[in-house]
């Protein structure tokens, strides 16, 4: 079993936390204290989820004249409260949906219906590892990948098992999972101080001054522990809820409490903050600008309060979100809030599944809470969540090339984060499988330090077009580290 640490940040230590200089010791989850909580911030966006049961397709299409297979369910065209993202869930997280899921949405304002759009049904590979506390919580449900449809107020759904179309017999076809429901997610409004969106991340690093405290570092093999300063009190003037303050405080050495972004640093500044043994050369890329959870408007009240950590970061798995490419960069925070809500409220996960996200303009976003320099345990690559991080590029890249800005952002992020843990982006590493559709539990698997999701699981993710760009990302990442 790999070490897992779950912690919560208390009120008295929320303002001046230091980042880990050695592998954290395993511990049981510690509930966050509820006393002296600051008032909730009015700037935190609200959101909502409508969950509607799917009926037999004959009921969903009562005017159909052909014989319809009982192995099909759906929802006839109907009005709905406004939503922007759609997914389908079912009761048993271990059950596979062998078939097709298609949705149509009606655009708010115009009343125009979209064509039928496919949802990615093989989504169990994006999940917490088998036997983990997150997986065995009793809240996890099976789910498709969600799809971004934009501002909508009407929906229609059809789900068919295998090739159970009207012209075929159902004999021998796997039944659909029990408890099928369509989830309609409204991301809520953008924060009052939204991150700058739509501007590609440039190649010239900007200079930023971190908040007072211990330098931000990771856990390279040559790391030298230092003494942590005494924690301070959480400033009530921050105007944050307790959960939001905790989420922000784990990055307090990189940016002020409540900051909407972590500023970029030059390579020299990034290396200066990395603590290494005397005489050792740090290979740490320039820290890129990172939009924080506060910046993209995460509702910290819906996630689990405790943070979960693994022991180190040995590899980065690259994903595509499979949510489609029909979004603008200014909408990326809304896409993230929608995915986050779908992961937590619909799929039953503890938090956003990926450690980081990248949009089509190359903006980088903090994902799962716990600190961007820390080895936060994600739910992104079934069997290999331990000792790794997951980066999701927003979009679908099976038949469409990823934007160059997104590939560049992957290189910048991995050059910095993997560098904090002493990893060479062009090298290989051995990970122990926690059990997946490709490798049995306990198998030692040699992988690239920057791998695609499909390298650890039998999946199409991150899409063939993005997967082909990973060699470029490895080379660029290593060059940014000075290798």
C-alpha positions, 0 to 999 in steps of 0.5 A: 500500500502506498502512503496516503496522508489526509490533513486539514488546515486549522484556523490557527495555522491557516495563514503561514503554512510551509510546503513539505520538505520531506515525504509526509508521514501517513496519518488518518484524515483529520476533520477541520475545526468548525470554530471561529470560521470567517463569514462566507465570501459573497464573491464565491460563485454559486452553482446547481445540479439538476438530476433527472431519471432516464426512462425506457426509450419507448416512454421517452419517444411515445410517438415512435412506430418502430419496435424499440429495444428494452435495452435503451433509456432516455429522456424526451425533449423537456425544459430545464433550469439553465445549465451548461454541462451534461453527463450521465451517471448510474448507481454502481461505480464498478458497472460499465456502460457498454453502449452509446450515450447521446444528448441534445441541448437547447440554447438559451435565448435562441431556442435552437436545438443542437444535433445529437452529441456523443458522451464518452462512456468509458470513464471508469479509468478516470477515478480513484484507485481501487481500495482507496478511501475515496473509492470505498466511501460509498458515495462514488457512482458510475459516470460518463465523461461530462460534455460542455454544451454552453448556456442551455435550457432544454435537454433530450437524452438517449442511451442504448446498450451495445448495438441495441438499436430498433433494428436489432434484437437484444439477445446477448447484449449487456444490460444498461446499468441501474439507476441511470440519470442525466446530470445538468450542471450550472456552473454559476456566475464567474467570481467578482475578480475573475482570472485573466482569460483568453490571453495565451501564456507567453514564453517570457516569465514574469517576476513575482514576489511570493508571500512572506514565509518559507520558500516553495519547494517540492521533494527532490531526492537531494532535498534538505529539510529546514525548520518551519516558522510558527504558524500565524492566525487566519486574518478575518479580513480576508473575507473567505469562508473557512474552507476557502481560507484553508484551500488558499493557505496551503499556497500561502508561501507562493501568493497572499491569502485569497489570491486569484493567481500565483505569479510566474517566476524566472528560472533563477527565482524558481531555482533559488526557492528550491532547497537542494544539497550543497553542490547539487545542481537544481533542474527546476523550470521557471514557475508558470502563472497558475490561476488558483481555485479562488481565481476560477471560482471553486465552491470550497464548501462542496469538497471534502474538507481534508486534503489527501497526499501521496508521498512524492511525484514521480510522473505526470499523466496527461489527459484530455477532459473529453468535454468538447472544444466548443468553449472560449478561453473566457469560459474556461473557469465556468467549464472548470466549475462545472467539471468540479461540481460533476466530479463531486456532486454527481460522481461522488468524488472527494474533489476535482479529479485532476491536479491541474488543468490547462485551457486552449489558450495555455492558461494553467489552473490549480486543480484538486486542493492541497497545494500546487507544490505538494504531492496531492493525491488525485483521481485521474489515472486508475491504478497510478494515482499514487506518486503521480499528478494528473494534468487535464487539457480542456477539450477533446483531441481524438480528431482535433489537434491541441493548440500549441499554447496548450502543449507549451503550457504542459511543458512549462508546468511539468518543467517546474513541478517535476523539477521540484521533485527531482524528475527529468521529463525525458527519462523513464520511471517505474510505478507500481500499479494499483490495478487497472484495465491494463496492468494487474495490481502490484505490477511494476510498470516502466513509464515515461515521466511524462506519460499519456493516460493511455500508457497506464490504462487501456483508454483512448485518453488523452486523444490520439492528436494530443498523445502525439504531441507528448514527445514535443512536451517532454523535450521542451520541458527538459529544456526549460529545466536546463537539461 
